[in-house]
Amino acid sequence: MADLSTTYMGIKLKNPIILGASNLVTKPEVVKELEEAGIAAIVYKSLFEEQIQLESLQLDEDINEYANRNSEMGRIFPEIVHAGPKEHLFHLRKLKETASVPVFASLNALYEPSWVEYARLLEETGVDGLELNLYATPGYFEVGGTSIEEKQYQIVKSVKRAVRIPVSVKLSPFYTNTLNFIKRLDEAGIDSFVLFNRFFQPEIDIENEVFNFPWELTQPRDHQLALRYAGLLHGNVAGNICASRGIYTSEDVIRLLLSGADVVQVVSTVYKNQPSYIATMLAELNDWMDKKSYKTLDDFCGKLSRKSLKDPYTYQRAQYVDILMKSEEIFKKYPMV
């Protein structure tokens, strides 16, 4: 029986499979099933500053809709204000108190003071760590990439200084040099890097000519970009590496661990295959390790990272060109009739 335990952000986990931030945590029966199936940790759904602001504005508009209809009317009801993040914090605290595994909070804010304020509030719930969900969609041509990175860097540093719990950063791959940005964050003391965000991209319904979101799951190969960067980062940063997006099977988990990831986050496979499938993934991971005579995850994690391989061109442009030079082999897999 192999030892699947690992350490993530300084916290001991019984295995490397974590539930990523999602609405799955809103269903207690699902959380219980995941725990029984062996999930190692849970990332609670993100607290979004925009959602709080929008709900507060809508409440204010509803309350004051008739405020000026009659100037002689007095107020007989106490003033009602939006609760802000209190509901989110209440449910997060409740999960932390009842969960049998470590719980991490997730935060996505707009302004640096808000990031710091909400980070402190999330810490007060007793969570084991905090995941900063960086998501910038530039809407102005005048804003340069450097200014966006610098703003995010300063936000992360401010949050890290403000809290005592471990802090991870969930990143977009859309930086001029993602490795350089991660290295800067690593030097600032960030405890883990989650690769990568899945953005809700706009879609258009051509019949009704309106925007919509089809609520599709990630695709099984969406983890390949994370695999590349895990392979490049392993052994070159002090923080942990967590792979995310498109991780459906035990084979996917093994691939990412071999490339250099320390842990993985899963969501779509739980929606598609049910919470109990986590037990299958763990059993298959254990069987593979036994077959390969690996006793612990450390025996093979990063075995196929760039730092561990003798080939200096692994994960580089030369590897891509080498594959293209053999592109005729695709006809063996997809023969043309």
Secondary structure, DSSP 8 states (H G I E B T S, - for coil): --B--EEETTEEESSSEEE-SSGGGG-HHHHHHHHHHT--EEEEEEEEHHHHHHHHHHHHHHHTTTTTS-TT----S------TTHHHHHHHHHHHHH-SS-EEEEEE-SSHHHHHHHHHHHHTTT-SEEEEE-------TT--HHHHHHHHHHHHHHHHHH-SS-EEEEE-S-STTHHHHHHHHHHTT--EEEE-------EEETTTTEEE-------TTTTHHHHHHHHHHTTT-SSEEEE-SS--SHHHHHHHHHHT-SEEEESHHHHHH-TTHHHHHHHHHHHHHHHHT--BGGGTTTTTSTTTSS-TTTTSHHHHHHHHHTGGGHHHHS---
